[in-house]
């Protein structure tokens, strides 16, 4: 046809698998996706506990992330102490599910790292943040001077894994080079006394408080509900070593267990032992029974304290916190014992860090934290 350029017809054949320049399509879907590396096992015990490297982008959790009024840092996810009432099992479950979603755990490994009931692996599959110190350098820049960093809010920073990996000590050595920080540490372990030297260094230029966690001096209760935690005498010895070294340390009594450790004889014995160990303070609060904890705690309660099992189910049927009337009565009892044994009266867990943070802000009067 006039005005229409002449077309030259030919045959085109598409061959699967040919690359560019050969005339083939790019077969993108046949390229295998990169397979994430499996979780490295760092160490293991004869009884079956396994320590696994845990990679994370951040190690300091902000108040906005957690809903708490302080920053939190946990060197380990999971805890060998295995306290039946521990609320942190959800954090371990989240870490396991995330590793599975990322392809770092097979379906079979996922079942192993989670446990048949969903809570057992919290006690024997311990995630270790072995690259924590490098990440901490970046995260520290986010923390304002007026806010507090608490180590060990979810799992114990001095659990047996710390003897091997010494990550908590590394964190404290880094904090010893800072000035103007407000720092809290929570632990059940007398192993913290190993680090009395670096704790003293930290406290010279920062505000530091150590909270030794102990719910009772009754060995039977501890063995029943905290199967692998240090005995009360060992914790109290650790507390005394800290206070003798001039470190501000005291007790955190959480949880107080209704019908088990809330009576006057149990509390009197605990307050007297704390005073003898040089404790500077005591903070206490009643049990919170979160949904993820019930399946672990209530069967153990029924085994060792059968008369209380149904009463607990009824009391915590609608909420995870203790009934208000009970909580108010417990607060009055605790405050009365604080006065009797010479401790400062406080409002339990609500003001344990907030008050100290304000004191630091007023005393130091410096514009920003020195992290040199």
BELQUI-V366025 format. One record per pair of residues at least 24 apart in sequence whose ideal C-beta (glycine too) atoms are under 6 Angstrom apart, sorted by sequence separation. I is the first residue (numbers start at 1). J is the second residue. D is the distance in whole Angstrom. If there is no record, write none. Layout:
i j d
I J D
I J D
This chain:
i j d
173 198 6
176 201 4
181 206 4
182 207 5
183 208 5
184 209 5
185 210 5
186 211 5
188 213 5
169 195 5
172 198 5
176 202 5
179 205 4
175 202 5
186 213 6
212 239 5
289 316 4
251 279 5
256 284 6
158 187 4
250 279 4
89 119 5
92 122 4
157 187 6
172 202 6
250 280 5
256 286 5
257 287 6
290 320 5
156 187 5
158 189 4
250 281 4
251 282 5
252 283 5
253 284 4
254 285 5
255 286 6
289 320 5
95 127 6
156 188 6
210 242 6
248 280 5
250 282 6
255 287 4
288 320 5
89 122 5
152 185 6
158 191 4
288 321 5
148 182 4
149 183 5
150 184 4
151 185 5
152 186 4
158 192 5
126 161 5
132 167 6
145 180 5
152 187 6
243 278 3
286 322 4
128 165 6
133 170 5
214 251 6
236 273 6
240 277 4
215 253 6
239 277 4
240 278 6
209 248 5
210 249 4
212 251 6
213 252 5
190 230 6
82 123 4
188 229 5
189 230 6
211 252 4
236 277 5
286 327 5
78 122 5
190 234 5
286 330 5
190 235 6
193 238 5
200 245 6
216 261 5
215 261 6
78 125 6
190 237 6
78 126 4
190 238 3
193 241 4
199 247 5
78 127 6
196 245 4
259 308 5
76 126 6
77 127 4
216 266 5
284 334 5
76 128 6
217 269 5
217 270 5
75 129 5
217 273 5
75 132 6
282 343 5
281 343 6
91 154 5
285 348 5
284 348 6
285 349 4
39 104 5
283 348 6
36 102 5
38 104 6
88 154 4
271 337 5
275 341 5
283 349 6
36 103 5
88 155 6
36 104 5
283 352 5
267 337 6
271 341 4
71 143 6
54 127 4
59 132 5
54 128 6
49 124 5
50 125 6
51 126 5
52 127 6
53 128 6
54 129 5
81 156 6
48 124 6
59 135 5
79 155 4
51 128 5
53 130 5
59 136 6
79 156 5
70 148 4
71 149 5
72 150 5
73 151 5
81 159 6
60 139 4
76 155 5
80 159 5
59 139 6
70 150 5
74 154 5
79 159 5
80 160 5
224 304 4
58 139 6
72 153 4
74 155 5
75 157 5
76 161 6
42 128 6
75 167 4
75 168 5
51 161 6
43 164 6
84 225 5
83 226 5
82 227 5
82 228 5
81 228 5
80 228 6
81 229 4
207 360 4
184 353 6
85 255 6
182 357 5
119 296 5
182 360 5
180 364 5
180 366 5
181 369 6
180 369 5
179 370 4
178 371 5
90 292 5
87 290 5
89 292 5
148 353 5
87 293 6
148 357 5
84 296 5
85 297 5
84 297 5
146 361 5
84 300 5
145 368 6
145 369 5
140 371 6
70 353 5
